[in-house]
Amino acid sequence: MRNTSHAGHIVHVIDNLSIGGAEHVVVLLAAAHRRLGLEVEVCALTEPTPLAAVLADHGVPFTCLHRGSSNDPGAVPRLWRLLRSRHPDIVHTHLFYADVFGRVAARLARIPIVVSTEHSTDPSRMSLRRRVSMRGTASLVTRVIAVSDAVGTAVRRRTGIPADRVEVIPNGIEVERWTDATPAERAALGVEPDAILLGAVGRLDAAKAHDVLIDAVAAWDDPRVRVLVVGDGPLRAELEARASRLGVASRFRWLGVRQDVPSILAALDIYVQPSRFEGHSMALLEAMVSGCACVTSDVPEIEAVLGTAGVRARAGDARSLATELARLAADPDERRRLGAEARRRASRFSIEASAARYADLYARLASERGLAWR
């Protein structure tokens, strides 16, 4: 038995630390737990790791195990060696390869508690190999945390993990960072003063449905519209080509990864998130707490976060999205009302609240296994 002064040691394991929602959750959670007095570190299976610098700013130790592919089974012995040297109480995994390889390595290293967070409903069909891997390692995990009720339902369906081993803990954000931002100068963003300014933040992949946004802007056909797209990803070239083909390339500003997202959000007239599926969207929470009027798709994961504090269009339907954008653009009073309601609603999703719930979970699981924890 450890002595009663032991504060608990957690190693978070994730595929990589690229710019993305799950990766931001890990960084924020690790920093918040360090502030709570827990011993915490983060391990990425592979590069890229641009968010490692944020961990360093918060004094959170970080290790990248390898430069190769995430799907290399050699991650198991590499991670096993790390865990044997660290002796953590809990291994907490995030995303597919970290879940599969992390669970195996943790059990081989005799780690008493393994927790996995599921970040998305992702309805796409899993390969047989992935299904077998997820179900085959399900018995190795102590508890699965879903970031929303919808994700919890999807997890149980995909993995067969029983309901009593799945809990829901919503994501949290740094509320103050987003509420106090000074709006970016439109001229610096290449936007005219009288433009109807829309914005979308997120990875440029199929899930985020930027193609639907481009089609909606083309269908709306208002020359005053400008769209700031913050983020990068595998579909960027394809999306830019689509905007050109539809004759709306001049209305889009492809900003890539930015460090001034709070200021960009503060400058928007409308925030747009037409996702095909989500988990518990960090980008949407950040837009809401920034006071943005939000137009989103009507997928259940978003509805649970946004509630009545925004406008929803049919998922995948560009004309529905165009109609809702045009209606809200013409009603500044409604935009102000929705922005204020969104800010109130999102303020309860703080990283402090989320981190406290995880810390309570860790303590409860430790107590069940006879580990001293404070």
Secondary structure, DSSP 8 states (H G I E B T S, - for coil): ---TT---EEEEEES---SSHHHHHHHHHHHHHHHTT-EEEEEESSS--TTHHHHHHTT--EEE--SS-TT-TTHHHHHHHHHHHH--SEEEEESHHHHHHHHHHHHHTT-SEEEEEE-B---S---HHHHHHHHHHGGG-SEEEESSHHHHHHHHHHH---GGGEEE----B-HHHHHT-----TGGGT--TT-EEEEEES-SSGGGTHHHHHHHHHHH--TTEEEEEEB--TTHHHHHHHHHHTT-GGGEEEEES-S-HHHHHHT-SEEEE--S--BS-HHHHHHHHTT--EEEE--HHHHHHHTTSSEEE-TT-HHHHHHHHHHHHT-HHHHHHHHHHHHHHHTT-BHHHHHHHHHHHHHHHHHHTT----
